[in-house]
Amino acid sequence: MACSRVLWLNLIVFACCGLGSPAHAVDSASTTNPDATVLEEVLVTGQQPGPGLWKVTRPGDPNGHVLWILGNYSPLPKKLSWRSTELESVLAQSQAVLAPVSVSASAGPLGGITLLPTLIGVRDNPGGKKLQDVVPPDLYARWLPLKARYLGKDQGVESWRPIFAAQELYRAALKKKSLVPYDGIWPAVEKLARKAKVPVIETELELKVEKARASIKEFKTTPLDDVECFARTLQRLESDLDLMLERANAWAVGDVARLRALAPVERASACIGVVLESSFMQQRGYGDILVRAKSAWVAAVEQALEQYPSSVTVLSVDEILKPTGYIAALRQKGYVVAEP
């Protein structure tokens, strides 16, 4: 999802993007062997196709319209360049590409500038508390060696809330492993679409920020139940970094069965819940943003299947494979989704 210009709404973006979505993960300049293969922790690099395309159709559609879904994945190897001849062939015959659902926020024409002084300290624990004051001793003991390994002697993070400290640690660990989080291959797909002169259709959820300056001040003093997010992040970094490499490799060579088998430690839902289930977000009507995003995506797909003979979109592989994810929502509506 796209990042908001209103910085305190980075919390929402973290919830929506941090499932594993902002830095480009596609490097168009390959300097490695394009025939690289999976070997323990060796990353697949060079030019790779990614998975095949999922095919969505409507039973009984007299026009035979089809939507193609390319499975996205992150984090991906920094030196991976990506090209799918199958996607390029489909794009050549398509009339539209659906962009990922984005979140935008408005706080007045000068909001981004006038709010900057208020944002100072927004990541800090209320009351000047340190990380060791707000997480259990056993968790803090597990944090210290991971922090030393990936963040070094950075002391500033010790004053941050657990959710922000966890995210900083997670980003640093991925960087050490030459993995780049978030956007995955969407930027490359968008570039291919524009090169093929296929219109890119945006679906946007707009959030109105009321009394933004006061909201930021309130957030600074609002407690967050983010210890579970912190714990899950530590667990993933202790046990799942190698698994992330394996999943990235499986994605790169199009091994969907392997992706399905390599289930990661679930940290995202715990961290998303910290934000979206907090009273701060619930009172402002933002708690259902993920539900609204899924509904908006399904509506965009339905419109595309109604209007265009062929259309294309990109969706997280994890959302595709999840029993209650976006694809499940389509199937519940009677659409047929065929795997590659």
Number of C-alpha atoms within 10 A of each C-alpha: 23 17 20 20 16 20 18 20 19 15 20 23 22 21 24 23 21 22 22 21 22 17 11 19 26 22 18 14 12 15 13 14 11 14 10 16 15 16 10 11 14 13 23 28 25 22 24 20 16 23 21 20 22 19 16 23 18 19 10 7 11 7 11 14 17 20 26 23 26 24 25 23 29 25 25 32 26 19 22 25 25 21 19 17 9 12 19 15 10 17 24 14 13 22 19 22 25 22 23 20 20 19 21 17 16 17 18 14 8 9 16 15 10 13 18 13 9 16 17 12 14 18 18 22 23 18 8 11 14 18 19 17 13 14 19 12 11 9 15 17 12 14 24 13 12 17 23 12 14 18 18 11 10 10 10 10 20 17 20 22 25 28 24 21 21 24 17 16 23 21 16 18 19 21 16 11 16 16 23 24 25 21 26 25 23 23 15 18 23 19 12 17 22 13 10 14 14 19 16 18 15 12 17 17 14 12 17 13 16 12 10 20 18 11 15 19 15 12 17 18 13 14 13 19 18 22 20 18 24 25 22 19 25 22 18 18 18 13 12 16 19 16 18 24 24 22 24 24 28 22 26 27 18 19 15 21 11 14 20 16 9 14 13 16 15 14 20 19 14 20 28 25 17 21 22 21 16 18 15 18 18 13 10 13 12 18 20 12 18 15 10 14 21 16 14 17 21 17 14 18 19 17 11 22 21 16 13 16 16 21 26 28 23 22 20 23 19 20 17 20 17 13 11 10 14 21 23 17 15 18 12 10 12 12 16 15 18 11 12 12
